[in-house]
Amino acid sequence: RKGIRVNMNKTKIMISGLGLNKLKDTGAFPCAVCRSGVGAKSILCTKCELWVHRKCCGIRGSLTAVQNYICPRCRGEARPLDGRPASQVTVDEAALDVVTNFCYLGDMLCAGGGCDLAATTRCRVACGKFKKLLPILTSRHLSFKTRGKVYSSCIRAAMLHGSETWAPTASVLQRLRRNDRSMVRWICGVRAQDMTPLATLLAKLGVEDISSVLRSRRLRWYGHVARASGSINTIMDLRLPGKRGRGRPRKTWLECIQSDIKECGLSHTDPQDRAAWRHGVHS
């Protein structure tokens, strides 16, 4: 029978939606609710004896004033650790596993949405490439400008792969800046204790700040989307029916684009004009 051949043994299913991902423990002391590492602003649950973030504890006011605290996980009010609606789905008598993340063209897609997993994966890939190119990036036979070109074309390109479609949060931007800053210091032979400004190191290597690079890549991709004539353009105006949930929604990609356009002064530049838009993005 004619058609596309699919290897059902290797086929996976990912069901996307808010809270449909699987929570994984990170840090030395994972939060009892979100399972990510806690810091100074946290409170101890007296029942499970796990620390809880201030944003996850549901307490308004001072944390020290609360005695015998019980976390939302122990009260049964937190979301499940495994948000998958099913572990397997049957298609044509074949049982397919339901996964919480999927790698597509080097970009990690998460069932719960967002770009946290994608940014973490790209930082890990960039660190691996940085270690391989470390003899070149720290060679004294090469000028700092040459090292900066190698770093920008090999390391940053790997770190920001697929970032054109990201809507990064403050924590994601902080992760990217932290990884980029540590590698720039290593190339320049500077320690964090030296208190050398990052702008000085970037000028020494002849590279831009990673936030500016991320912004230019996002605006360049927006120009391609605005000039497209297929579904990639029409889906930006898609409005889903239904009532929005309680609380502030996640920052969308279009909101990031509007902020980038305002910051770069491209409000009066038409993305349909490719030459003008390209000149405005690169300038």
C-alpha positions in Angstrom: 0.0 0.0 0.0 1.4 3.4 -1.0 2.0 6.1 1.6 4.6 7.3 4.0 6.5 4.6 5.8 6.6 5.0 9.6 8.7 3.0 11.9 6.2 2.4 14.7 8.8 1.0 17.0 10.6 4.3 17.1 7.6 6.6 17.0 6.8 8.6 20.1 3.8 10.7 21.1 4.0 14.1 22.9 0.9 15.7 24.3 1.4 19.4 24.8 -0.3 21.6 27.3 0.1 23.6 30.4 1.3 21.3 33.2 1.6 18.2 31.0 5.3 17.9 31.5 7.2 15.8 34.1 8.9 17.6 37.0 12.5 16.7 37.6 14.7 17.3 40.6 17.3 20.0 40.2 19.8 21.5 42.7 20.9 20.1 46.1 17.6 20.9 47.8 14.6 20.5 45.3 11.4 22.3 46.1 8.6 20.1 47.3 6.2 21.7 44.8 8.1 22.5 41.6 11.2 20.3 42.2 13.7 23.0 41.2 16.5 24.0 43.6 15.6 26.4 46.4 17.6 29.3 47.6 17.5 31.6 50.6 13.9 32.6 50.4 12.3 29.3 51.3 10.3 27.5 54.1 10.6 24.0 55.4 7.6 21.7 55.3 7.1 20.0 58.7 5.4 17.0 57.1 7.6 15.9 54.2 10.7 17.9 55.5 11.4 19.5 52.2 12.1 23.1 51.4 9.5 25.1 49.4 10.1 28.2 47.3 8.4 31.4 48.4 6.5 31.6 45.1 5.3 28.0 45.6 4.4 28.1 49.3 1.3 30.2 49.0 2.2 32.4 52.0 1.6 36.1 51.9 3.9 38.1 54.2 6.8 37.0 56.3 7.9 33.3 56.1 9.4 33.4 59.6 6.0 34.1 61.2 4.5 30.8 60.0 4.8 27.8 62.4 4.2 24.1 61.5 4.0 24.8 57.8 2.6 22.2 55.5 3.3 22.5 51.8 0.7 22.3 49.0 2.2 19.0 47.9 1.3 17.4 51.3 -2.1 19.1 51.3 -2.9 17.6 47.8 -3.2 21.0 46.2 -0.1 20.8 43.9 0.0 19.5 40.4 1.2 15.9 39.9 4.9 15.3 39.3 4.0 13.4 36.1 1.6 15.5 34.2 1.1 13.2 31.3 -2.5 12.2 30.8 -1.4 8.7 29.7 1.8 6.8 29.5 0.9 5.0 26.3 -1.4 5.6 23.3 -2.6 2.9 20.9 -2.5 3.7 17.2 -3.3 1.0 14.7 -2.8 -1.7 17.3 0.6 -0.3 18.1 1.4 0.9 21.6 3.3 4.3 21.4 5.0 5.8 24.4 4.0 9.3 25.5 7.1 11.4 26.2 7.4 14.8 27.9 10.1 16.2 25.6 11.2 15.7 22.1 14.3 16.8 20.1 13.5 18.2 16.7 16.3 19.5 14.5 18.5 20.2 17.6 15.8 22.1 19.5 14.2 20.5 22.5 10.4 20.7 22.6 8.8 20.4 26.0 5.2 19.2 26.6 4.6 21.9 29.2 5.7 24.7 26.8 8.3 27.3 27.3 12.0 27.3 26.3 13.6 26.4 29.6 14.5 22.9 28.5 15.7 24.1 25.1 18.0 26.8 26.6 19.4 24.3 29.1 20.1 21.8 26.3 21.8 24.4 24.1 24.0 25.6 27.0 25.1 22.1 27.6 25.9 21.6 23.9 27.8 24.9 23.8 29.9 24.0 26.8 30.8 20.7 25.1 32.0 22.5 22.0 33.8 25.1 24.1 35.9 22.4 25.8 36.8 20.9 22.4 37.9 24.3 21.1 39.6 25.3 24.3 43.2 24.9 22.9 42.3 27.3 20.1 40.3 29.8 22.2 43.1 30.1 24.8 46.0 30.0 22.4 48.4 33.0 22.7 49.4 32.7 19.1 46.0 34.0 18.1 44.7 37.5 18.7 41.7 38.2 20.8 39.7 39.3 17.7 40.4 36.0 16.0 39.4 34.1 19.2 36.2 36.2 19.3 35.3 35.2 15.7 35.8 31.6 16.5 33.8 31.9 19.6 31.0 33.7 17.9 30.8 31.3 14.9 31.2 28.0 16.8 30.2 28.4 20.4 27.5 31.1 20.4 25.9 29.7 17.2 25.5 26.4 19.0 24.2 28.0 22.2 21.6 30.1 20.3 20.5 27.4 17.8 16.7 27.7 17.5 16.5 30.8 19.7 14.7 32.7 17.0 11.4 31.1 18.2 12.1 31.4 21.9 10.1 33.6 24.3 12.8 33.6 27.1 11.9 34.4 30.7 14.2 36.2 33.1 15.6 32.9 34.4 16.4 31.7 30.9 18.1 35.0 30.0 20.1 34.8 33.2 21.2 31.2 32.4 22.4 32.3 28.9 24.2 35.3 30.2 25.9 33.3 33.0 27.2 30.6 30.6 28.3 33.2 28.0 30.0 35.3 30.7 32.0 32.4 32.1 33.3 31.4 28.7 34.2 34.9 27.7 36.2 35.3 31.0 38.0 32.0 30.3 39.0 33.1 26.8 40.4 36.4 28.1 42.1 34.8 31.0 40.2 36.8 33.6 38.7 35.6 36.9 35.5 36.7 38.4 37.4 38.1 41.4 39.1 40.6 39.1 35.8 42.5 38.7 36.5 43.3 35.1 33.4 44.7 33.4 31.8 42.4 30.8 31.6 45.2 28.2 35.4 45.5 28.4 35.9 41.8 27.7 33.4 41.8 24.8 35.1 44.8 23.2 38.4 43.0 23.6 37.0 40.0 21.7 35.0 42.1 19.2 31.7 40.4 20.0 28.3 41.8 21.0 26.4 41.1 24.1 24.4 37.9 24.0 21.1 39.7 24.6 21.7 41.9 21.5 22.5 38.8 19.4 19.4 37.0 20.7 17.3 40.1 19.9 18.7 40.5 16.3 18.1 36.8 15.6 14.5 37.0 16.8 13.8 40.2 14.7 15.4 38.7 11.6 13.2 35.6 11.9 10.2 37.8 12.4 10.9 39.5 9.1 10.9 36.1 7.4 7.6 35.2 9.0 6.0 38.6 8.1 7.0 38.2 4.5 5.9 34.6 4.2 2.7 33.7 2.4 2.0 30.3 4.0 0.5 29.1 7.2 3.5 30.3 9.2 2.2 33.9 8.7 -1.5 33.3 9.2 -1.0 31.4 12.5 0.2 34.6 14.2 -3.3 36.0 14.0 -4.8 32.8 15.4 -7.2 33.3 18.3 -8.2 30.3 20.4 -11.7 30.1 21.8 -12.4 29.8 25.5 -11.8 31.7 28.7 -8.3 32.5 29.8 -7.3 31.0 33.2 -6.6 33.0 36.3 -3.3 34.8 36.7 -0.8 36.4 34.3 -0.3 34.3 31.2 3.2 33.4 29.9 5.1 35.9 27.9 4.4 35.1 24.2 6.8 35.4 21.3 4.9 38.3 19.8 5.2 40.2 23.0 9.0 39.7 22.8 9.0 40.9 19.2 7.0 44.0 20.1 9.5 44.8 22.9 12.4 44.2 20.6 10.9 46.5 17.9 10.4 49.3 20.5 13.9 48.9 21.9 15.6 48.9 18.5 13.5 51.8 17.1 12.0 49.8 14.3 8.4 50.9 14.8 8.3 52.8 11.5 10.2 50.1 9.5 8.1 47.8 7.4 9.1 44.2 7.6 7.8 43.7 4.1 10.7 45.8 2.9 13.5 43.2 3.2 16.4 45.6 2.6 15.1 48.2 5.0 14.3 45.7 7.7 17.6 43.9 7.4 19.5 47.2 7.6 17.5 48.2 10.7 18.1 44.8 12.5 21.8 44.8 11.8 22.3 48.5 12.7 
